[in-house]
């Protein structure tokens, strides 16, 4: 273990850092509250002047991916300095040069996709694998620390109202606007009629999606319910075995894009649950634009403005009741028209392009380009 002990101001600092390393490497103490871990981690950084990568290398975790590393700064800066155009930073992982002195006079726009450290913290909670727990907690801590770089952005555009509120609280002096995600559809493509199954879909190698699928199978689903299709990429072996135990649940492994949209369109209900209310789930938009009924938990809708386009359930019993109720009726043309009215109010690509132009026009009126 390599640590710069010469940087420590006191024996107490040494003890705190040792305790931090013990906490995050001990599976029986991983339930400590995250704010405390953040405070201890930040203390370590301030005392040691080390990156999280050095601290967490002590754990010998076999994850080498860095979330906050950017790409080659010299080449990137050289390219960006060839003109004086505004710079769009798409996601926190692109912001490594946001505070570079060479760009101090440039207009810098940050496009948010979610609150990254919240996302990784929920992955930390969702996985039962101890090395993965340590990795996801490390990423969450790093991203929370790194998030402060956003104070160098001139304008922030968020994908959800909840994320807009969060960033306004963190950066009250900054210009922060809500601009929903752009997507592939310009109209509702849902089919009227009735399907024969429910669909849960997602990337099944992601801990949150694995946990959601397990919760649906173990807590919501019974033998008396209609067939359920679970579709996604790279499901783990234990999930495959769990699905095989149920006669009314089947798995579609690694469907291509065409097949996935076919499953979405033909399902009677698209079933979507999440444990984290961050960002905007694009699979929710895909289901609303292409599917019939959408049955979701409240966390799926936070900050989206799409509550009236979905059926919401909270408890397993409520989910079962809503499944029975929705399977008793067709999805008709009137429902499609109503959905189009609701969704296009906020998720029309054309309207949002116009909103983006308005935002940028106002931004430049307040912040004229120098020279």
C-alpha positions as CSV (number, residue, x, y, z in Angstrom):
1,X,0.0,0.0,0.0
2,X,1.5,3.3,-1.1
3,X,0.4,6.5,0.7
4,X,2.2,9.8,1.1
5,X,2.3,9.9,4.9
6,X,4.5,13.0,4.9
7,X,1.5,15.0,3.8
8,X,-0.4,14.1,7.0
9,X,-0.7,16.8,9.6
10,X,-1.5,14.6,12.5
11,X,-1.6,11.1,13.8
12,X,-5.4,11.5,13.8
13,X,-5.4,12.0,10.1
14,X,-3.5,8.8,9.7
15,X,-6.2,6.9,11.7
16,X,-9.1,8.5,9.8
17,X,-7.6,7.4,6.4
18,X,-6.9,3.9,7.7
19,X,-10.5,3.7,8.9
20,X,-11.8,4.9,5.5
21,X,-9.8,2.2,3.7
22,X,-11.1,-0.5,6.2
23,X,-14.7,0.7,5.8
24,X,-14.8,0.5,2.0
25,X,-13.0,-2.8,1.9
26,X,-15.1,-4.5,4.6
27,X,-18.3,-6.0,3.1
28,X,-19.9,-6.0,6.6
29,X,-19.6,-2.2,6.9
30,X,-20.7,-1.2,3.4
31,X,-24.1,0.0,4.6
32,X,-22.6,3.1,6.3
33,X,-24.3,6.2,5.1
34,X,-22.9,7.7,2.0
35,X,-22.6,11.4,3.2
36,X,-20.2,10.1,5.9
37,X,-18.1,8.3,3.4
38,X,-18.0,11.3,1.2
39,X,-16.8,13.5,4.1
40,X,-14.1,11.0,5.0
41,X,-13.0,10.6,1.4
42,X,-12.8,14.3,0.8
43,X,-10.8,14.6,4.0
44,X,-8.4,12.0,2.6
45,X,-8.0,13.9,-0.6
46,X,-7.4,17.2,1.1
47,X,-4.7,15.7,3.4
48,X,-3.0,13.5,1.0
49,X,-3.4,15.4,-2.3
50,X,-4.0,12.1,-3.9
51,X,-6.6,11.0,-6.5
52,X,-9.2,8.4,-5.7
53,X,-7.4,6.1,-8.1
54,X,-4.4,5.9,-5.7
55,X,-6.5,5.4,-2.6
56,X,-8.6,2.7,-4.2
57,X,-5.6,0.9,-5.7
58,X,-4.9,-0.3,-2.2
59,X,-7.9,-2.6,-2.5
60,X,-6.6,-4.4,-5.5
61,X,-10.0,-4.4,-7.2
62,X,-9.8,-5.7,-10.7
63,X,-11.6,-2.7,-12.2
64,X,-9.4,-0.5,-14.3
65,X,-12.0,1.6,-16.0
66,X,-11.9,5.3,-15.1
67,X,-15.1,7.2,-15.3
68,X,-13.5,10.6,-15.0
69,X,-10.4,10.6,-17.2
70,X,-11.5,12.4,-20.4
71,X,-9.6,11.8,-23.6
72,X,-6.1,13.1,-24.5
73,X,-6.1,16.7,-23.3
74,X,-3.3,18.0,-25.5
75,X,-4.9,16.9,-28.8
76,X,-8.4,17.9,-27.6
77,X,-7.2,21.4,-26.6
78,X,-5.3,21.8,-29.8
79,X,-8.4,21.1,-31.9
80,X,-10.7,23.3,-29.8
81,X,-8.3,26.3,-29.9
82,X,-8.4,26.3,-33.7
83,X,-11.6,28.5,-33.5
84,X,-13.6,30.4,-30.9
85,X,-16.9,28.6,-31.2
86,X,-18.9,27.6,-28.1
87,X,-18.0,24.2,-26.7
88,X,-20.6,21.6,-25.8
89,X,-19.6,19.1,-23.1
90,X,-21.9,16.1,-23.4
91,X,-21.9,14.3,-20.0
92,X,-19.7,14.7,-17.0
93,X,-17.1,12.3,-18.4
94,X,-16.2,14.9,-21.1
95,X,-15.5,17.7,-18.6
96,X,-11.8,17.1,-17.8
97,X,-10.8,20.3,-19.5
98,X,-13.7,22.4,-18.5
99,X,-11.5,24.4,-16.1
100,X,-8.5,24.7,-18.4
101,X,-7.1,28.2,-18.4
102,X,-6.8,28.1,-22.2
103,X,-10.6,28.0,-22.4
104,X,-11.4,30.7,-19.9
105,X,-12.8,33.1,-22.6
106,X,-14.8,30.4,-24.4
107,X,-18.5,29.8,-23.9
108,X,-18.9,26.4,-22.3
109,X,-22.2,24.5,-22.3
110,X,-22.7,21.4,-20.2
111,X,-25.3,18.9,-21.3
112,X,-26.3,16.7,-18.4
113,X,-27.6,13.1,-18.8
114,X,-28.1,12.3,-15.1
115,X,-26.5,13.0,-11.7
116,X,-23.7,10.7,-12.2
117,X,-22.7,10.0,-8.5
118,X,-26.3,9.3,-7.7
119,X,-26.4,6.8,-10.5
120,X,-23.3,4.9,-9.3
121,X,-24.4,5.0,-5.7
122,X,-27.6,3.2,-6.7
123,X,-25.5,0.7,-8.6
124,X,-23.5,0.2,-5.4
125,X,-26.7,-0.5,-3.5
126,X,-28.1,-2.8,-6.2
127,X,-25.2,-5.2,-6.6
128,X,-24.4,-8.0,-4.2
129,X,-20.9,-8.6,-5.5
130,X,-18.4,-7.2,-3.1
131,X,-15.7,-6.1,-5.6
132,X,-18.4,-4.4,-7.7
133,X,-19.7,-2.7,-4.5
134,X,-16.3,-1.2,-3.8
135,X,-15.9,-0.2,-7.5
136,X,-19.3,1.5,-7.7
137,X,-18.9,3.3,-4.4
138,X,-15.4,4.5,-5.5
139,X,-16.9,5.8,-8.8
140,X,-19.7,7.6,-6.9
141,X,-17.2,9.3,-4.6
142,X,-15.0,10.3,-7.4
143,X,-17.8,11.7,-9.5
144,X,-19.2,13.6,-6.5
145,X,-15.8,15.2,-6.0
146,X,-15.3,15.8,-9.7
147,X,-18.8,17.4,-10.1
148,X,-17.5,20.7,-8.7
149,X,-15.8,21.3,-12.0
150,X,-19.2,22.3,-13.4
151,X,-18.8,25.7,-11.8
152,X,-16.7,26.6,-14.8
153,X,-19.6,26.0,-17.2
154,X,-21.5,29.0,-18.5
155,X,-24.7,27.2,-19.2
156,X,-26.1,23.8,-18.1
157,X,-28.9,21.9,-19.8
158,X,-30.6,19.1,-17.9
159,X,-32.7,16.2,-19.1
160,X,-35.2,16.2,-16.2
161,X,-36.8,18.7,-13.9
162,X,-35.5,16.9,-10.8
163,X,-31.9,17.2,-12.1
164,X,-32.5,20.8,-12.9
165,X,-33.5,21.4,-9.2
166,X,-30.5,19.5,-7.9
167,X,-28.0,21.5,-10.0
168,X,-29.7,24.8,-9.2
169,X,-29.2,24.0,-5.5
170,X,-25.5,23.0,-6.0
171,X,-24.7,25.9,-8.4
172,X,-27.1,28.8,-7.6
173,X,-25.1,31.4,-9.5
174,X,-25.2,29.4,-12.8
175,X,-27.6,29.5,-15.7
176,X,-29.3,26.1,-15.6
177,X,-32.2,25.2,-18.0
178,X,-34.4,22.1,-18.4
179,X,-34.3,20.7,-22.0
180,X,-35.7,17.2,-22.4
181,X,-33.7,14.5,-24.2
182,X,-33.8,14.3,-28.0
183,X,-34.8,10.9,-29.3
184,X,-35.5,9.0,-32.5
185,X,-39.3,9.5,-32.9
186,X,-41.4,12.4,-34.2
187,X,-44.8,10.7,-33.7
188,X,-46.4,8.0,-31.6
189,X,-46.0,4.6,-33.3
190,X,-48.1,2.5,-30.9
191,X,-50.4,-0.1,-32.3
192,X,-54.0,-0.3,-31.2
193,X,-55.4,-3.7,-30.0
194,X,-54.3,-6.1,-27.4
195,X,-51.0,-8.0,-26.8
196,X,-50.6,-11.4,-25.1
197,X,-47.7,-10.6,-22.8
198,X,-45.9,-8.1,-20.6
199,X,-42.4,-6.9,-21.3
200,X,-39.6,-5.9,-19.0
201,X,-36.5,-4.9,-20.9
202,X,-33.1,-3.4,-20.2
203,X,-29.4,-4.1,-20.2
204,X,-29.3,-7.2,-18.0
205,X,-25.6,-6.9,-17.1
206,X,-26.4,-3.7,-15.1
207,X,-27.0,-4.4,-11.4
208,X,-30.0,-2.1,-11.2
209,X,-31.7,-3.9,-14.0
210,X,-30.8,-7.3,-12.6
211,X,-32.3,-6.3,-9.3
212,X,-35.4,-4.9,-10.9
213,X,-35.9,-8.2,-12.9
214,X,-35.5,-10.2,-9.7
215,X,-38.0,-8.1,-7.8
216,X,-40.5,-8.5,-10.6
217,X,-40.1,-12.2,-10.6
218,X,-39.9,-12.8,-6.8
219,X,-42.3,-10.2,-5.5
220,X,-44.8,-9.2,-8.3
221,X,-45.2,-12.2,-10.5
222,X,-47.4,-15.2,-9.8
223,X,-48.5,-18.2,-11.9
224,X,-51.9,-16.7,-12.5
225,X,-50.6,-13.6,-14.3
226,X,-50.2,-13.4,-18.1
227,X,-46.9,-14.3,-19.8
228,X,-43.9,-12.1,-19.0
229,X,-41.0,-11.6,-21.4
230,X,-37.7,-10.3,-20.0
231,X,-35.4,-9.1,-22.8
232,X,-31.9,-7.6,-22.6
233,X,-28.2,-7.9,-23.1
234,X,-25.9,-10.3,-21.3
235,X,-28.1,-11.6,-18.4
236,X,-26.1,-13.3,-15.6
237,X,-26.4,-17.1,-15.1
238,X,-28.3,-16.8,-11.8
239,X,-31.1,-14.7,-13.5
240,X,-31.4,-17.2,-16.3
241,X,-31.8,-20.0,-13.8
242,X,-34.4,-18.0,-11.9
243,X,-36.5,-17.3,-15.0
244,X,-36.3,-21.0,-16.0
245,X,-38.2,-21.9,-12.8
246,X,-41.4,-20.1,-14.0
247,X,-43.6,-21.4,-16.8
248,X,-45.1,-18.0,-17.6
249,X,-41.8,-16.1,-17.8
250,X,-39.4,-16.4,-20.7
251,X,-36.1,-14.7,-21.5
252,X,-35.0,-13.1,-24.8
253,X,-31.2,-12.8,-24.7
254,X,-29.4,-10.2,-26.7
255,X,-32.2,-9.1,-29.1
256,X,-31.1,-6.7,-31.8
257,X,-32.7,-3.3,-32.1
258,X,-35.3,-4.4,-34.6
259,X,-36.4,-7.3,-32.4
260,X,-36.4,-5.2,-29.2
261,X,-38.8,-2.7,-30.8
262,X,-40.9,-5.5,-32.1
263,X,-41.2,-6.8,-28.5
264,X,-42.1,-3.3,-27.3
265,X,-44.8,-2.8,-29.9
266,X,-46.5,-6.2,-29.5
267,X,-46.5,-6.3,-25.7
268,X,-49.8,-5.4,-24.1
269,X,-47.9,-3.8,-21.1
270,X,-44.4,-2.5,-20.9
271,X,-43.5,-3.0,-17.3
272,X,-40.8,-0.6,-16.0
273,X,-39.4,-0.3,-12.5
274,X,-36.3,1.5,-11.2
275,X,-34.8,2.2,-7.8
276,X,-33.2,5.5,-8.7
277,X,-34.9,8.7,-9.8
278,X,-32.1,10.3,-11.8
279,X,-31.9,11.4,-15.3
280,X,-34.4,10.3,-18.0
281,X,-34.8,6.7,-18.9
282,X,-34.8,6.5,-22.7
283,X,-36.5,3.1,-22.5
284,X,-39.5,4.9,-21.0
285,X,-39.7,7.1,-24.1
286,X,-39.3,4.1,-26.4
287,X,-42.1,2.3,-24.7
288,X,-44.4,5.4,-24.8
289,X,-43.7,6.1,-28.5
290,X,-43.9,2.5,-29.6
291,X,-45.7,0.4,-27.0
292,X,-49.2,0.1,-25.6
293,X,-49.8,0.4,-21.8
294,X,-46.9,1.5,-19.7
295,X,-47.0,0.3,-16.1
296,X,-44.3,1.9,-13.9
297,X,-43.2,2.7,-10.4
298,X,-43.1,6.4,-9.2
299,X,-39.3,6.6,-9.4
300,X,-39.4,5.9,-13.2
301,X,-41.4,9.2,-13.6
302,X,-39.6,11.6,-11.3
303,X,-38.8,14.9,-13.2
304,X,-40.3,13.6,-16.5
305,X,-43.8,15.2,-16.5
306,X,-45.1,11.9,-18.0
307,X,-47.2,10.7,-15.1
308,X,-50.5,11.1,-17.0
309,X,-49.2,8.9,-19.8
310,X,-48.5,5.9,-17.6
311,X,-50.2,3.7,-15.1
312,X,-48.4,3.9,-11.7
313,X,-48.1,1.3,-9.0
314,X,-46.1,1.2,-5.8
315,X,-46.6,-2.2,-4.1
316,X,-46.5,-5.7,-5.6
317,X,-50.2,-6.0,-4.9
318,X,-50.9,-2.8,-6.8
319,X,-48.8,-4.0,-9.7
320,X,-50.8,-7.3,-9.9
321,X,-54.1,-5.5,-9.7
322,X,-53.1,-3.0,-12.5
323,X,-51.9,-5.9,-14.7
324,X,-55.3,-7.6,-14.3
325,X,-57.1,-4.4,-15.0
326,X,-55.1,-3.4,-18.1
327,X,-55.4,-6.9,-19.6
328,X,-59.2,-6.6,-19.6
329,X,-59.2,-3.7,-22.1
330,X,-57.8,-3.0,-25.6
331,X,-55.4,-0.1,-26.3
332,X,-57.4,2.0,-28.7
333,X,-57.0,4.9,-31.1
334,X,-58.3,7.4,-28.6
335,X,-55.6,6.4,-26.1
336,X,-53.0,6.8,-28.8
337,X,-54.2,10.3,-29.6
338,X,-54.3,11.2,-25.9
339,X,-50.8,9.9,-25.4
340,X,-49.5,12.0,-28.4
341,X,-51.0,15.1,-26.9
342,X,-49.3,14.5,-23.5
343,X,-45.9,13.5,-24.8
344,X,-45.5,16.0,-27.5
345,X,-46.0,18.8,-25.1
346,X,-42.5,18.3,-23.7
347,X,-40.9,15.6,-25.9
348,X,-41.3,17.0,-29.4
349,X,-37.9,17.1,-31.1
350,X,-39.1,20.1,-33.2
351,X,-40.3,22.1,-30.2
352,X,-37.2,21.3,-28.2
353,X,-34.9,22.4,-31.1
354,X,-36.8,25.7,-31.0
355,X,-36.4,25.9,-27.2
356,X,-32.7,25.2,-27.6
357,X,-32.4,28.1,-30.1
358,X,-34.3,30.4,-27.7
359,X,-32.1,29.4,-24.8
360,X,-28.9,30.0,-26.7
361,X,-30.2,33.3,-28.1
362,X,-31.0,34.5,-24.6
363,X,-27.7,33.2,-23.3
364,X,-25.7,35.2,-25.8
365,X,-27.8,38.3,-25.3
366,X,-26.7,38.1,-21.6
367,X,-23.2,36.9,-22.4
368,X,-22.0,38.5,-25.6
369,X,-18.9,37.0,-27.2
370,X,-15.8,39.1,-26.7
371,X,-14.0,40.4,-29.7
